[in-house]
Amino acid sequence: MKGSQILIDTWRGRPAAALMRDGVLDDLLVDAPEHLPRPGAIYRGRAERALKGQGGWAVTLPDGPGYVRGGDGLSPGAPALFQVTGFPEPGKPVPLTNRILFKSRYCIVTPGAPGANISRSIKDEETRVALRALLADMDLPDDPGVILRSAAATAPEDEIAADLVETRDLAAAIAAERQGAPELLLDGPGPDMLAWRDWSDVAAHDVVTTAGCFDSHGAAEQIAALDSPRTDLAGGGHIYVEPTRAFVAVDVNTGGTAGLAVGLKVNIAAARALPRALRLRGLGGQVVIDFAPMPKKERRGFEQALRAALRTCPVETALVGWTPLGHFELSRKRERLPLVQAMAGEAAE
């Protein structure tokens, strides 16, 4: 099917959302097991102690330990607000920040960070002028600050204003709950909410919520294929994406055809396919890629292709560079639970 669709359904018993582009599975969100806090959740926790040498603080949450990097303004034994930034690695505390953000479809509200800003991805100057005028007309206080997201570029002004007011009201209500024992104050968004919030280019009439829509719209077969580590590449060759305890290993194969020119072609195809292969499987952290042999002089062009592919991926990823053995390393934010762990119903040991 041509065009984009959002499918809201379940996958192997867990709530899930799938983003389809021209009939191809482009993104997948599967809800985490109940015992894991969702990223974006806000807790009232208790700062315990600074961890010397680690640059952070140990935190007590209602269901266990957390860890916040930095932690400016925290005091031992004092309550504070914390937000979950990602899923914890097995056996480690929940990663937190004490710089709280409230993200919605059209805006991000930033307590403690004053000012009104517009997403840099909105390039059209007339649109930027109109959005600045909307913010001026609303006459909002400087703090909390606000950032209008890219989806605001094409949204009706009344919807933007209503979303902004609702999000600011939520931020004020949470800020009033700073004192007390550790407690979950706001759960993180589930797959349906994340789909509405972040896949905002899909029209409302292209959101399908009927039970079984993964099967009827072709998503189920493509999700099931993720059980295999292999992804075939356009034009030949394939990659294997396999998580280990320490990092994600990616092996690029030409499919039996030799030659440096073939290696470069397959490597560029792998670079374009890699962000999708990683996000569909929910993989983050350190990624080590064993590319096919190619001329060293072509590395810069290859890196440009990889950067271009990553610009369209919603998961924050940094290029680290080449290792002495000729592998390439990425560092990818752990904001999603690996699909295999979500399906297992528990974090892998």
Contacts in CASP RR format, 6 or more apart in sequence:
PFRMAT RR
TARGET T0000
AUTHOR 0000-0000-0000
METHOD contacts of the structure
MODEL  1
MKGSQILIDTWRGRPAAALMRDGVLDDLLVDAPEHLPRPGAIYRGRAERA
LKGQGGWAVTLPDGPGYVRGGDGLSPGAPALFQVTGFPEPGKPVPLTNRI
LFKSRYCIVTPGAPGANISRSIKDEETRVALRALLADMDLPDDPGVILRS
AAATAPEDEIAADLVETRDLAAAIAAERQGAPELLLDGPGPDMLAWRDWS
DVAAHDVVTTAGCFDSHGAAEQIAALDSPRTDLAGGGHIYVEPTRAFVAV
DVNTGGTAGLAVGLKVNIAAARALPRALRLRGLGGQVVIDFAPMPKKERR
GFEQALRAALRTCPVETALVGWTPLGHFELSRKRERLPLVQAMAGEAAE
1 20 0 8 1.000
1 22 0 8 1.000
1 23 0 8 1.000
1 217 0 8 1.000
2 22 0 8 1.000
2 23 0 8 1.000
3 21 0 8 1.000
3 22 0 8 1.000
3 23 0 8 1.000
3 206 0 8 1.000
4 19 0 8 1.000
4 20 0 8 1.000
4 21 0 8 1.000
4 22 0 8 1.000
4 26 0 8 1.000
4 199 0 8 1.000
4 201 0 8 1.000
4 202 0 8 1.000
4 206 0 8 1.000
5 19 0 8 1.000
5 20 0 8 1.000
5 23 0 8 1.000
5 202 0 8 1.000
5 206 0 8 1.000
5 207 0 8 1.000
5 208 0 8 1.000
5 217 0 8 1.000
6 17 0 8 1.000
6 18 0 8 1.000
6 19 0 8 1.000
6 20 0 8 1.000
6 195 0 8 1.000
6 199 0 8 1.000
6 202 0 8 1.000
6 206 0 8 1.000
6 207 0 8 1.000
6 208 0 8 1.000
7 17 0 8 1.000
7 18 0 8 1.000
7 19 0 8 1.000
7 20 0 8 1.000
7 208 0 8 1.000
7 213 0 8 1.000
7 214 0 8 1.000
7 217 0 8 1.000
7 219 0 8 1.000
8 16 0 8 1.000
8 17 0 8 1.000
8 191 0 8 1.000
8 192 0 8 1.000
8 195 0 8 1.000
8 207 0 8 1.000
8 208 0 8 1.000
8 209 0 8 1.000
8 213 0 8 1.000
9 16 0 8 1.000
9 17 0 8 1.000
9 18 0 8 1.000
9 209 0 8 1.000
9 211 0 8 1.000
9 212 0 8 1.000
9 213 0 8 1.000
9 214 0 8 1.000
9 219 0 8 1.000
10 16 0 8 1.000
10 211 0 8 1.000
10 214 0 8 1.000
11 30 0 8 1.000
11 214 0 8 1.000
11 220 0 8 1.000
11 223 0 8 1.000
11 343 0 8 1.000
12 343 0 8 1.000
14 30 0 8 1.000
14 31 0 8 1.000
14 342 0 8 1.000
14 343 0 8 1.000
14 345 0 8 1.000
15 30 0 8 1.000
15 31 0 8 1.000
15 190 0 8 1.000
15 191 0 8 1.000
15 192 0 8 1.000
16 28 0 8 1.000
16 29 0 8 1.000
16 30 0 8 1.000
16 31 0 8 1.000
16 191 0 8 1.000
16 214 0 8 1.000
17 28 0 8 1.000
17 29 0 8 1.000
17 191 0 8 1.000
17 192 0 8 1.000
17 194 0 8 1.000
17 195 0 8 1.000
17 199 0 8 1.000
18 25 0 8 1.000
18 27 0 8 1.000
18 28 0 8 1.000
18 29 0 8 1.000
18 214 0 8 1.000
18 219 0 8 1.000
18 223 0 8 1.000
19 25 0 8 1.000
19 26 0 8 1.000
19 27 0 8 1.000
19 28 0 8 1.000
19 195 0 8 1.000
19 199 0 8 1.000
19 202 0 8 1.000
20 26 0 8 1.000
20 217 0 8 1.000
20 218 0 8 1.000
20 219 0 8 1.000
23 217 0 8 1.000
23 218 0 8 1.000
24 222 0 8 1.000
25 219 0 8 1.000
25 222 0 8 1.000
25 223 0 8 1.000
25 280 0 8 1.000
26 276 0 8 1.000
27 199 0 8 1.000
27 276 0 8 1.000
27 279 0 8 1.000
27 280 0 8 1.000
27 314 0 8 1.000
28 223 0 8 1.000
28 226 0 8 1.000
28 279 0 8 1.000
28 280 0 8 1.000
28 282 0 8 1.000
28 339 0 8 1.000
29 190 0 8 1.000
29 191 0 8 1.000
29 194 0 8 1.000
29 195 0 8 1.000
29 336 0 8 1.000
30 191 0 8 1.000
30 337 0 8 1.000
30 339 0 8 1.000
30 342 0 8 1.000
30 343 0 8 1.000
31 38 0 8 1.000
31 190 0 8 1.000
31 191 0 8 1.000
31 342 0 8 1.000
32 38 0 8 1.000
32 87 0 8 1.000
32 337 0 8 1.000
32 342 0 8 1.000
33 342 0 8 1.000
33 345 0 8 1.000
33 346 0 8 1.000
33 347 0 8 1.000
35 63 0 8 1.000
35 346 0 8 1.000
36 87 0 8 1.000
36 88 0 8 1.000
36 337 0 8 1.000
36 347 0 8 1.000
37 43 0 8 1.000
37 61 0 8 1.000
37 63 0 8 1.000
37 84 0 8 1.000
37 94 0 8 1.000
37 184 0 8 1.000
37 188 0 8 1.000
38 84 0 8 1.000
38 187 0 8 1.000
38 188 0 8 1.000
38 189 0 8 1.000
38 190 0 8 1.000
39 84 0 8 1.000
39 85 0 8 1.000
39 86 0 8 1.000
39 87 0 8 1.000
39 188 0 8 1.000
39 335 0 8 1.000
40 83 0 8 1.000
40 84 0 8 1.000
40 85 0 8 1.000
40 86 0 8 1.000
40 103 0 8 1.000
40 186 0 8 1.000
40 188 0 8 1.000
40 189 0 8 1.000
41 83 0 8 1.000
41 84 0 8 1.000
41 184 0 8 1.000
41 186 0 8 1.000
41 187 0 8 1.000
41 188 0 8 1.000
42 81 0 8 1.000
42 82 0 8 1.000
42 83 0 8 1.000
42 84 0 8 1.000
42 100 0 8 1.000
42 174 0 8 1.000
42 184 0 8 1.000
42 185 0 8 1.000
42 186 0 8 1.000
42 188 0 8 1.000
43 61 0 8 1.000
43 62 0 8 1.000
43 81 0 8 1.000
43 82 0 8 1.000
43 83 0 8 1.000
43 84 0 8 1.000
43 96 0 8 1.000
43 182 0 8 1.000
43 183 0 8 1.000
43 184 0 8 1.000
43 185 0 8 1.000
44 79 0 8 1.000
44 80 0 8 1.000
44 81 0 8 1.000
44 82 0 8 1.000
44 177 0 8 1.000
44 178 0 8 1.000
44 179 0 8 1.000
44 180 0 8 1.000
44 181 0 8 1.000
44 182 0 8 1.000
44 183 0 8 1.000
44 185 0 8 1.000
45 59 0 8 1.000
45 60 0 8 1.000
45 61 0 8 1.000
45 62 0 8 1.000
45 79 0 8 1.000
45 80 0 8 1.000
45 81 0 8 1.000
45 82 0 8 1.000
45 182 0 8 1.000
45 183 0 8 1.000
46 59 0 8 1.000
46 60 0 8 1.000
46 77 0 8 1.000
46 78 0 8 1.000
46 79 0 8 1.000
46 80 0 8 1.000
46 181 0 8 1.000
46 182 0 8 1.000
47 57 0 8 1.000
47 58 0 8 1.000
47 59 0 8 1.000
47 68 0 8 1.000
47 71 0 8 1.000
47 74 0 8 1.000
47 75 0 8 1.000
47 76 0 8 1.000
47 77 0 8 1.000
47 78 0 8 1.000
47 79 0 8 1.000
47 80 0 8 1.000
48 57 0 8 1.000
48 58 0 8 1.000
48 59 0 8 1.000
48 60 0 8 1.000
48 76 0 8 1.000
48 77 0 8 1.000
49 57 0 8 1.000
49 58 0 8 1.000
49 76 0 8 1.000
50 56 0 8 1.000
50 57 0 8 1.000
50 74 0 8 1.000
50 76 0 8 1.000
51 57 0 8 1.000
51 58 0 8 1.000
51 67 0 8 1.000
55 69 0 8 1.000
55 70 0 8 1.000
56 67 0 8 1.000
56 68 0 8 1.000
56 69 0 8 1.000
56 70 0 8 1.000
56 71 0 8 1.000
57 67 0 8 1.000
57 68 0 8 1.000
57 70 0 8 1.000
57 71 0 8 1.000
57 74 0 8 1.000
58 65 0 8 1.000
58 66 0 8 1.000
58 67 0 8 1.000
58 93 0 8 1.000
59 65 0 8 1.000
59 66 0 8 1.000
59 67 0 8 1.000
59 68 0 8 1.000
59 82 0 8 1.000
59 93 0 8 1.000
59 96 0 8 1.000
60 66 0 8 1.000
60 182 0 8 1.000
61 82 0 8 1.000
61 94 0 8 1.000
61 182 0 8 1.000
62 181 0 8 1.000
62 182 0 8 1.000
62 183 0 8 1.000
62 184 0 8 1.000
64 93 0 8 1.000
64 94 0 8 1.000
65 93 0 8 1.000
65 94 0 8 1.000
66 82 0 8 1.000
66 88 0 8 1.000
66 93 0 8 1.000
66 94 0 8 1.000
66 95 0 8 1.000
66 96 0 8 1.000
67 92 0 8 1.000
67 93 0 8 1.000
67 94 0 8 1.000
67 95 0 8 1.000
67 96 0 8 1.000
68 74 0 8 1.000
68 82 0 8 1.000
68 95 0 8 1.000
68 96 0 8 1.000
68 97 0 8 1.000
68 98 0 8 1.000
69 95 0 8 1.000
69 97 0 8 1.000
71 98 0 8 1.000
72 98 0 8 1.000
73 98 0 8 1.000
74 80 0 8 1.000
74 98 0 8 1.000
79 178 0 8 1.000
79 179 0 8 1.000
79 180 0 8 1.000
79 181 0 8 1.000
79 182 0 8 1.000
80 98 0 8 1.000
80 178 0 8 1.000
81 98 0 8 1.000
81 100 0 8 1.000
81 174 0 8 1.000
81 175 0 8 1.000
81 177 0 8 1.000
81 178 0 8 1.000
81 185 0 8 1.000
82 96 0 8 1.000
82 97 0 8 1.000
82 98 0 8 1.000
82 100 0 8 1.000
83 96 0 8 1.000
83 97 0 8 1.000
83 98 0 8 1.000
83 99 0 8 1.000
83 100 0 8 1.000
83 101 0 8 1.000
84 94 0 8 1.000
84 95 0 8 1.000
84 96 0 8 1.000
84 188 0 8 1.000
85 95 0 8 1.000
85 96 0 8 1.000
85 97 0 8 1.000
85 335 0 8 1.000
86 94 0 8 1.000
86 95 0 8 1.000
86 333 0 8 1.000
86 334 0 8 1.000
86 335 0 8 1.000
87 334 0 8 1.000
87 335 0 8 1.000
87 336 0 8 1.000
87 337 0 8 1.000
87 347 0 8 1.000
88 94 0 8 1.000
88 95 0 8 1.000
88 347 0 8 1.000
89 334 0 8 1.000
90 347 0 8 1.000
90 348 0 8 1.000
90 349 0 8 1.000
91 347 0 8 1.000
95 334 0 8 1.000
99 113 0 8 1.000
100 111 0 8 1.000
100 171 0 8 1.000
100 174 0 8 1.000
101 108 0 8 1.000
101 109 0 8 1.000
101 110 0 8 1.000
102 108 0 8 1.000
102 109 0 8 1.000
102 110 0 8 1.000
102 111 0 8 1.000
102 144 0 8 1.000
102 167 0 8 1.000
102 168 0 8 1.000
102 170 0 8 1.000
102 171 0 8 1.000
102 174 0 8 1.000
103 149 0 8 1.000
103 197 0 8 1.000
104 163 0 8 1.000
104 164 0 8 1.000
104 166 0 8 1.000
104 167 0 8 1.000
104 197 0 8 1.000
105 149 0 8 1.000
105 151 0 8 1.000
105 155 0 8 1.000
105 163 0 8 1.000
105 196 0 8 1.000
105 197 0 8 1.000
105 200 0 8 1.000
106 148 0 8 1.000
106 149 0 8 1.000
106 151 0 8 1.000
106 152 0 8 1.000
106 155 0 8 1.000
106 159 0 8 1.000
106 160 0 8 1.000
106 163 0 8 1.000
106 164 0 8 1.000
106 200 0 8 1.000
107 146 0 8 1.000
107 147 0 8 1.000
107 148 0 8 1.000
107 149 0 8 1.000
107 152 0 8 1.000
107 160 0 8 1.000
107 163 0 8 1.000
107 164 0 8 1.000
107 167 0 8 1.000
108 146 0 8 1.000
108 147 0 8 1.000
108 149 0 8 1.000
109 144 0 8 1.000
109 145 0 8 1.000
109 146 0 8 1.000
109 164 0 8 1.000
109 167 0 8 1.000
109 168 0 8 1.000
109 170 0 8 1.000
109 171 0 8 1.000
110 144 0 8 1.000
110 145 0 8 1.000
110 146 0 8 1.000
110 147 0 8 1.000
111 143 0 8 1.000
111 144 0 8 1.000
111 145 0 8 1.000
111 171 0 8 1.000
111 175 0 8 1.000
112 143 0 8 1.000
112 144 0 8 1.000
112 145 0 8 1.000
113 143 0 8 1.000
113 144 0 8 1.000
113 145 0 8 1.000
114 142 0 8 1.000
114 143 0 8 1.000
114 144 0 8 1.000
114 145 0 8 1.000
115 142 0 8 1.000
115 143 0 8 1.000
115 145 0 8 1.000
115 146 0 8 1.000
116 132 0 8 1.000
116 135 0 8 1.000
116 140 0 8 1.000
116 142 0 8 1.000
116 145 0 8 1.000
116 146 0 8 1.000
116 147 0 8 1.000
117 145 0 8 1.000
117 146 0 8 1.000
117 147 0 8 1.000
117 148 0 8 1.000
118 128 0 8 1.000
118 131 0 8 1.000
118 132 0 8 1.000
118 147 0 8 1.000
118 148 0 8 1.000
118 152 0 8 1.000
119 147 0 8 1.000
119 148 0 8 1.000
119 149 0 8 1.000
119 150 0 8 1.000
119 152 0 8 1.000
121 150 0 8 1.000
122 128 0 8 1.000
122 131 0 8 1.000
122 148 0 8 1.000
122 150 0 8 1.000
122 152 0 8 1.000
122 153 0 8 1.000
124 153 0 8 1.000
127 153 0 8 1.000
130 157 0 8 1.000
131 148 0 8 1.000
131 152 0 8 1.000
131 153 0 8 1.000
131 160 0 8 1.000
134 157 0 8 1.000
134 160 0 8 1.000
134 161 0 8 1.000
135 146 0 8 1.000
135 148 0 8 1.000
138 161 0 8 1.000
138 164 0 8 1.000
140 146 0 8 1.000
140 164 0 8 1.000
140 168 0 8 1.000
144 168 0 8 1.000
144 171 0 8 1.000
146 164 0 8 1.000
146 168 0 8 1.000
148 160 0 8 1.000
149 200 0 8 1.000
150 200 0 8 1.000
151 200 0 8 1.000
151 201 0 8 1.000
152 160 0 8 1.000
170 186 0 8 1.000
174 185 0 8 1.000
174 186 0 8 1.000
177 183 0 8 1.000
177 185 0 8 1.000
189 197 0 8 1.000
195 207 0 8 1.000
196 207 0 8 1.000
198 314 0 8 1.000
208 217 0 8 1.000
210 216 0 8 1.000
213 219 0 8 1.000
214 220 0 8 1.000
214 223 0 8 1.000
226 280 0 8 1.000
226 281 0 8 1.000
226 339 0 8 1.000
229 240 0 8 1.000
229 241 0 8 1.000
229 242 0 8 1.000
230 238 0 8 1.000
230 239 0 8 1.000
230 240 0 8 1.000
231 238 0 8 1.000
231 239 0 8 1.000
231 240 0 8 1.000
231 241 0 8 1.000
231 273 0 8 1.000
231 277 0 8 1.000
232 238 0 8 1.000
233 239 0 8 1.000
233 266 0 8 1.000
233 269 0 8 1.000
233 270 0 8 1.000
233 273 0 8 1.000
234 269 0 8 1.000
234 272 0 8 1.000
234 273 0 8 1.000
235 265 0 8 1.000
235 269 0 8 1.000
236 254 0 8 1.000
236 255 0 8 1.000
236 266 0 8 1.000
236 269 0 8 1.000
237 252 0 8 1.000
237 253 0 8 1.000
237 254 0 8 1.000
237 255 0 8 1.000
237 257 0 8 1.000
237 266 0 8 1.000
237 269 0 8 1.000
238 253 0 8 1.000
238 255 0 8 1.000
239 250 0 8 1.000
239 251 0 8 1.000
239 252 0 8 1.000
239 253 0 8 1.000
239 270 0 8 1.000
239 273 0 8 1.000
239 274 0 8 1.000
239 277 0 8 1.000
240 249 0 8 1.000
240 250 0 8 1.000
240 251 0 8 1.000
240 253 0 8 1.000
241 248 0 8 1.000
241 249 0 8 1.000
241 250 0 8 1.000
241 274 0 8 1.000
241 277 0 8 1.000
241 278 0 8 1.000
241 281 0 8 1.000
241 283 0 8 1.000
242 248 0 8 1.000
242 249 0 8 1.000
242 250 0 8 1.000
242 251 0 8 1.000
243 249 0 8 1.000
243 281 0 8 1.000
243 283 0 8 1.000
243 338 0 8 1.000
243 340 0 8 1.000
246 286 0 8 1.000
247 285 0 8 1.000
247 286 0 8 1.000
247 287 0 8 1.000
247 288 0 8 1.000
248 278 0 8 1.000
248 283 0 8 1.000
248 284 0 8 1.000
248 285 0 8 1.000
248 286 0 8 1.000
248 287 0 8 1.000
248 288 0 8 1.000
248 332 0 8 1.000
249 288 0 8 1.000
249 290 0 8 1.000
250 270 0 8 1.000
250 274 0 8 1.000
250 287 0 8 1.000
250 288 0 8 1.000
250 289 0 8 1.000
250 290 0 8 1.000
251 290 0 8 1.000
252 266 0 8 1.000
252 267 0 8 1.000
252 270 0 8 1.000
252 289 0 8 1.000
252 290 0 8 1.000
252 291 0 8 1.000
252 292 0 8 1.000
253 266 0 8 1.000
253 292 0 8 1.000
254 262 0 8 1.000
254 263 0 8 1.000
254 266 0 8 1.000
254 292 0 8 1.000
255 266 0 8 1.000
259 293 0 8 1.000
260 293 0 8 1.000
260 294 0 8 1.000
260 295 0 8 1.000
262 292 0 8 1.000
263 291 0 8 1.000
263 292 0 8 1.000
263 293 0 8 1.000
263 294 0 8 1.000
264 294 0 8 1.000
264 295 0 8 1.000
264 298 0 8 1.000
264 302 0 8 1.000
266 292 0 8 1.000
267 291 0 8 1.000
267 292 0 8 1.000
267 294 0 8 1.000
267 302 0 8 1.000
268 302 0 8 1.000
268 305 0 8 1.000
270 289 0 8 1.000
270 291 0 8 1.000
270 292 0 8 1.000
271 302 0 8 1.000
271 305 0 8 1.000
271 306 0 8 1.000
271 309 0 8 1.000
272 305 0 8 1.000
272 309 0 8 1.000
273 309 0 8 1.000
274 289 0 8 1.000
274 306 0 8 1.000
274 309 0 8 1.000
275 309 0 8 1.000
275 310 0 8 1.000
275 312 0 8 1.000
275 313 0 8 1.000
275 315 0 8 1.000
275 317 0 8 1.000
276 313 0 8 1.000
278 284 0 8 1.000
278 287 0 8 1.000
278 315 0 8 1.000
278 332 0 8 1.000
279 313 0 8 1.000
279 314 0 8 1.000
279 315 0 8 1.000
279 336 0 8 1.000
280 339 0 8 1.000
281 338 0 8 1.000
281 339 0 8 1.000
281 340 0 8 1.000
282 336 0 8 1.000
282 337 0 8 1.000
282 338 0 8 1.000
282 339 0 8 1.000
283 332 0 8 1.000
283 336 0 8 1.000
283 338 0 8 1.000
284 315 0 8 1.000
284 332 0 8 1.000
284 333 0 8 1.000
284 334 0 8 1.000
284 336 0 8 1.000
284 338 0 8 1.000
285 331 0 8 1.000
285 332 0 8 1.000
285 333 0 8 1.000
285 334 0 8 1.000
286 329 0 8 1.000
286 330 0 8 1.000
286 331 0 8 1.000
286 332 0 8 1.000
287 329 0 8 1.000
287 330 0 8 1.000
287 331 0 8 1.000
287 332 0 8 1.000
288 323 0 8 1.000
288 327 0 8 1.000
288 328 0 8 1.000
288 329 0 8 1.000
289 327 0 8 1.000
289 328 0 8 1.000
289 329 0 8 1.000
289 330 0 8 1.000
290 327 0 8 1.000
291 302 0 8 1.000
291 326 0 8 1.000
291 327 0 8 1.000
291 328 0 8 1.000
294 302 0 8 1.000
299 322 0 8 1.000
303 319 0 8 1.000
306 319 0 8 1.000
307 319 0 8 1.000
310 317 0 8 1.000
310 319 0 8 1.000
315 332 0 8 1.000
315 333 0 8 1.000
315 335 0 8 1.000
315 336 0 8 1.000
316 332 0 8 1.000
316 333 0 8 1.000
316 335 0 8 1.000
317 330 0 8 1.000
317 331 0 8 1.000
317 332 0 8 1.000
317 333 0 8 1.000
318 330 0 8 1.000
318 331 0 8 1.000
318 332 0 8 1.000
319 328 0 8 1.000
319 330 0 8 1.000
320 328 0 8 1.000
320 329 0 8 1.000
320 330 0 8 1.000
320 331 0 8 1.000
321 328 0 8 1.000
321 329 0 8 1.000
322 328 0 8 1.000
322 329 0 8 1.000
323 329 0 8 1.000
337 347 0 8 1.000
338 348 0 8 1.000
340 348 0 8 1.000
341 347 0 8 1.000
341 348 0 8 1.000
END
